[in-house]
Amino acid sequence: MRTKLILAILAAIISFGGTGVWFLISERQDAKERHEKFFGSTKEYPTSGGEKMKIEW
């Protein structure tokens, strides 16, 4: 009886923990997408692809 109660409590804690982790990951992804949409993509670097930056004086 006591063992079943402990196992039930552990199962509940694990399920709530998994749900919380999933929620945090999805919320973090949504926040990243909103940030990129508002500020523009931050993945475009001027030196990507081996190109040199042109210095203009």
RAVEN-V96693 format. One record per pair of residues at least 12 apart in sequence whose C-alpha atoms are under 8 Angstrom apart, sorted by the first residue. I is the first residue (numbers start at 1). J is the second residue. If there is no record, write none. Layout:
<<I | J> <I | J>>
This chain:
none
